[in-house]
Amino acid sequence: MTSFLQDRENQVLTKGKDFRDLVGGKPSVAGSVSQRACVFCGSRVVLYPIADALHVVHGPIGCASYTWDIRGAMSSGPQLHRNSFSTDLREKHVIFGGEKQLYHTLTHLIDKHRPEAAFVYSTCIVGVIGDDVQSVCRQVAAEKKIPVIPVMSEGFQGSKKDGYKIACDAMATLIGTDNSKEISPVSINILGDFNLAGELWILTEYYRRMDVQILASITGDGRVKDIQNAHRASLNVVQCSGSMMHLAKRMKEDYGIPFLKVSYFGIEDMSDALYEVAKHFGNDEIMEKARILVKEELQRLLPALEPYRKALQGTKAAIYVGGAFKAISLVKALRLIGVQTVIAGTQTGNTEDYKLLKAICDDGCILVDDSNPVELSEFVKQTGAHLFIGGVKERPIAHKLGIGFCDHNHERKLALAGYEGMLNFAKEVYETVTSPVWRFMKHPA
Ligand code: SF4
């Protein structure tokens, strides 16, 4: 059995063996080499997909390069968000302050790129030297007549999850500042889909078939004007609840907009999402359109999945992802294609999320919160997993252990949402698990 840092004992359990709850939402234990990123990174990834805004990282160049173009965040129009502008703070700024540098960087970039808004990210060193970022932003906003929004995301404040909340608060300052978009009475905002590989466009097509208007896709292919109008939608549909629940709750309080938590991954959750949205509007026509859509998609998808399901019977998978909702959807989707989940963990799940995750996993599955490479490697060896599903930091763990890897995070190029996404996922799992390359490994799993 693997040994843990004593302070992490209640963040790991084996279902069917340990009859307690997994505790989530704790700060990382010092020395545990957590897979979590910093506060600034959390804010940056949430605001990053706003494609017609300027994103300026106020700090040393390293913070900007660390988050430069690390996500798909595809845009159907402007690509300004993909730049990682930095004030490039040096020793002299640490001694004399970086406010002038920030002012010049912002005014120069706004004149050059004419963005609809600007976000200014405060990093660790800015928190230490005490630059008045808010006042510089106010000054530039008044001069340039665009919203210039400070994002007070100094990395040392906490973890990536704290960065999500700060980004939601920054975004909330834009919401409710314009009323010019035409809206239908059946309109939604999409929160928490990051359009990494075009997923948003799949969802847009589904909602179009149901005659539901997407007023603002806040975190994917985002536009400043849409976000400014987002307070006028009838419903917020939240996918990545870890990053976006704070904004959904704020919009409920400030504008009375209800929200639904959904997942667009896997057949069951995708269909539930469409039905739940239709149910919210209490409109028989929309519900009938949702039923027709699901029926047509399943008629196409189920026969196409069958060969993968047969070939993958007996395969064991490890999951370590950002949020718990994604992990829950993955367990269900893997089961559908004959794959058993033997490790399920997340960076940002909370205790309630883990109760749901535990309920759907099989006995023997190891559940883990805020893990690290040593633990994850041990769990893979212990369970004999054939496949690891995770993000950029889990890829080397899988490859070093000689097992297949499937990217379910920033870097992927294949859309995994919706019905076509499920087929892409099955194909990818099949191809990595059955790849001939594993024959050449010294100790294949
Ligand atoms: S921890 Fe601080 S210095 Fe490091 S990337 Fe985050 S903000 Fe920058």
Boltz pocket constraint, residues with backbone or C-beta under 6 A from the ligand:
constraints:
  - pocket:
      binder: B
      contacts: [[A, 38], [A, 39], [A, 40], [A, 41], [A, 59], [A, 62], [A, 63], [A, 66], [A, 122], [A, 123], [A, 124], [A, 125], [A, 153], [A, 154], [A, 155], [A, 156]]
      max_distance: 6.0
